[in-house]
Amino acid sequence: MEGEIVTMSGNGVFMRLPSQLRPNTRITLRVSLPTEITRIPLQLLCQARVVGQMGAKTYPFGIGAIIDDYQIRPVRRHNGA
């Protein structure tokens, strides 16, 4: 499922999703970091868990999640040959 990150801090994230998630649901976030800052393509890979939600009767649904672990990885380039 894809969503839109609204705000992100060092230990949490608020995002909008097309469907609801229950509290304590484990999620994986993949965020492409801006190459204007990193100079090389990097991806932030986070393991998080849902701690709350907003807009239970509206779309898109808003969820808050705590980031439990993360890694920064280089983006692999696929060779078109």
Secondary structure, 3 states (H helix, E strand, C coil): CCCEEEEECCCEEEEEECCCCCCCCEEEEEEEECHHHHCCCEEEEEEEEEEEEECCCCCCEEEEEEEEEEEEEECCCCCCC
